[in-house]
Amino acid sequence: MPEMTSHFPGSFCWADLATSDADSAKAFYAGIFGWDAVDKPTDAGIPYSMLLKEGKPVCALYGMAPGQGGLRPHWQSYVTVESVDEVAAVVPTHGGLVLMPPMDIMDSGRMCMLQDPAGAVLGVWQPNLHPGAAFWNEPGAICWNELLTRDPAGAERFFGGIFGWTVKTNQNVLEGKYRILVNAGQEVGGMKEIEP
């Protein structure tokens, strides 16, 4: 697949790993996927490590700050939009929270973090110089995003209202219980109910 220079609004575009041990994580993913890591300085003093395939960014990782105590290491997904500020403005009207208000990330882009009514957290990205992952849906790159939730119907309403996503099911996939998220006719992710 050719290098991606943009992502369609409403599509997943990026992911990063918040970890308690950045050096071990870099070594682990280099061994698994062959990713090279390049540390970029940040205002927070903690480097943001771009993970590269063929010299191009596919995702990133960073060491969690002391203020993030209690959080386990986790991957965070981001959806590209035309305006982060417009998304942040409508999140409360759909029952969600803006956990981190819109902010500029140097000249790379603008972002915010939102939470759906059931507690799922998602990043929102408005690109400037950094469009997102240079490769998608190929070996050594992100290929799918999935939400596990206790309220699939609520998540469907929330994300449909925010990004315009629709949902389809297939009786051959988990007896129709697996929901596929669709953005402008393209399947962009999946959703499954957390069972007891």
C-alpha positions in Angstrom: 0.0 0.0 0.0 1.4 3.5 -0.8 2.4 5.9 1.9 -0.6 7.8 3.3 -0.3 11.6 3.4 -3.8 12.1 4.8 -6.7 10.3 6.5 -10.3 10.8 5.7 -12.2 12.8 8.4 -13.9 10.4 10.9 -11.2 7.7 10.3 -8.7 6.4 12.8 -5.3 7.9 12.0 -2.9 7.3 14.8 -2.2 5.4 18.0 0.3 5.8 20.8 1.3 3.8 23.8 1.5 5.2 27.3 3.9 3.0 29.1 5.7 2.7 32.5 8.9 1.5 30.7 9.5 3.3 27.4 12.9 1.7 26.8 11.6 -1.9 27.2 8.6 -1.1 25.1 10.8 0.2 22.3 12.9 -2.9 22.4 9.9 -5.2 22.5 8.1 -3.6 19.4 11.4 -3.4 17.5 11.8 -7.1 18.0 8.2 -7.9 17.0 7.6 -5.5 14.1 11.0 -4.1 13.3 10.0 -0.5 14.3 12.8 2.0 14.8 12.2 4.6 17.5 13.1 8.3 17.3 12.7 10.4 20.4 11.2 13.8 19.9 11.4 16.4 22.7 8.2 17.7 24.3 7.2 20.6 26.5 6.5 18.1 29.3 10.2 17.0 29.3 9.2 13.4 28.5 10.2 12.4 25.0 7.6 11.3 22.5 9.1 8.3 20.6 7.9 8.1 17.0 7.9 4.4 15.9 9.0 4.1 12.3 8.5 1.6 9.5 10.7 2.2 6.5 11.7 5.5 8.1 8.0 6.7 8.3 5.9 7.1 11.5 3.3 4.4 12.1 2.6 5.1 15.8 4.3 6.3 18.9 5.0 5.7 22.6 5.9 7.7 25.7 6.7 7.2 29.3 3.9 8.0 31.7 4.5 11.0 33.9 4.3 10.7 37.7 0.9 12.5 37.6 -0.5 9.5 35.6 -0.2 7.2 38.6 -2.8 4.5 38.8 -3.0 4.1 35.0 -1.8 0.9 33.5 0.1 1.0 30.2 -2.3 1.3 27.4 -2.7 2.1 23.7 -4.7 5.2 22.8 -6.4 5.6 19.4 -7.0 8.8 17.5 -9.6 9.8 15.0 -8.9 12.5 12.4 -11.3 15.5 12.1 -11.5 18.8 10.3 -12.0 20.7 13.5 -11.1 19.5 17.0 -12.8 22.6 18.5 -16.1 21.7 16.8 -16.0 18.2 18.0 -15.2 19.2 21.6 -18.1 21.7 21.5 -20.7 18.9 20.7 -19.3 16.1 22.9 -21.3 17.3 26.0 -24.6 17.5 24.0 -24.2 13.8 23.2 -23.6 12.8 26.9 -19.8 12.6 26.8 -17.0 14.5 28.5 -14.0 16.4 27.1 -11.2 15.1 29.3 -8.5 17.3 27.7 -9.6 20.5 25.9 -8.4 21.3 22.5 -4.7 22.2 22.4 -2.0 22.7 19.8 0.8 20.1 19.6 3.5 22.4 18.4 3.1 22.6 14.6 2.1 18.9 14.3 -1.7 19.4 14.8 -4.4 20.1 17.3 -6.0 17.5 19.6 -8.4 16.8 22.4 -9.4 13.7 24.4 -13.0 12.7 24.9 -14.8 10.1 26.9 -18.1 8.5 25.8 -21.0 8.0 28.3 -19.8 4.5 29.3 -16.2 5.7 30.0 -14.3 4.8 26.8 -11.5 7.4 26.0 -10.7 8.4 22.5 -8.2 11.0 21.0 -9.3 13.4 18.3 -6.7 14.8 15.9 -6.8 17.8 13.6 -3.7 17.4 11.4 -1.3 20.2 10.5 2.3 19.0 9.6 1.6 15.5 11.1 -1.3 13.8 9.2 -1.1 10.5 11.2 0.3 7.1 10.4 2.1 6.9 7.1 1.1 3.3 6.6 -2.2 1.6 7.5 -3.7 -1.8 7.1 -0.5 -3.5 6.0 2.1 -5.6 7.8 3.9 -3.6 10.5 1.2 -1.0 10.7 -2.1 -0.5 12.5 -5.0 -2.3 10.8 -8.1 -2.2 13.0 -9.5 -0.5 16.1 -12.0 -2.0 18.4 -14.1 -0.9 21.3 -15.2 -3.2 24.1 -18.1 -1.6 26.0 -20.9 -2.4 28.4 -23.2 -0.2 26.4 -22.9 -0.8 22.6 -26.2 0.9 21.8 -25.1 4.0 23.8 -21.7 4.0 22.1 -23.4 3.7 18.7 -25.5 6.8 19.4 -22.6 8.8 20.8 -20.0 8.1 18.1 -22.7 8.4 15.4 -23.5 11.8 16.7 -19.9 12.9 17.0 -18.3 11.4 13.8 -21.3 10.3 11.8 -20.4 6.7 12.1 -23.0 4.1 11.2 -23.0 0.5 12.4 -23.6 -2.8 10.5 -23.7 -6.3 11.7 -23.2 -9.7 10.1 -25.0 -12.8 11.4 -21.9 -14.8 10.6 -19.7 -12.8 13.0 -20.5 -13.6 16.6 -24.1 -14.3 15.7 -24.6 -10.7 14.7 -23.4 -9.3 18.0 -20.2 -7.8 16.6 -20.8 -4.3 15.4 -18.7 -2.9 12.5 -18.2 0.9 12.6 -18.6 2.5 9.2 -17.4 6.0 8.2 -18.4 7.3 4.8 -18.9 3.8 3.5 -15.6 2.5 4.8 -15.3 0.0 7.7 -13.1 1.7 10.3 -13.4 -0.4 13.4 -15.5 -2.7 15.4 -17.4 -2.9 18.7 -18.3 -5.7 21.0 -20.2 -5.8 24.2 -18.3 -6.7 27.4 -20.0 -9.8 28.7 -20.2 -10.8 32.4 
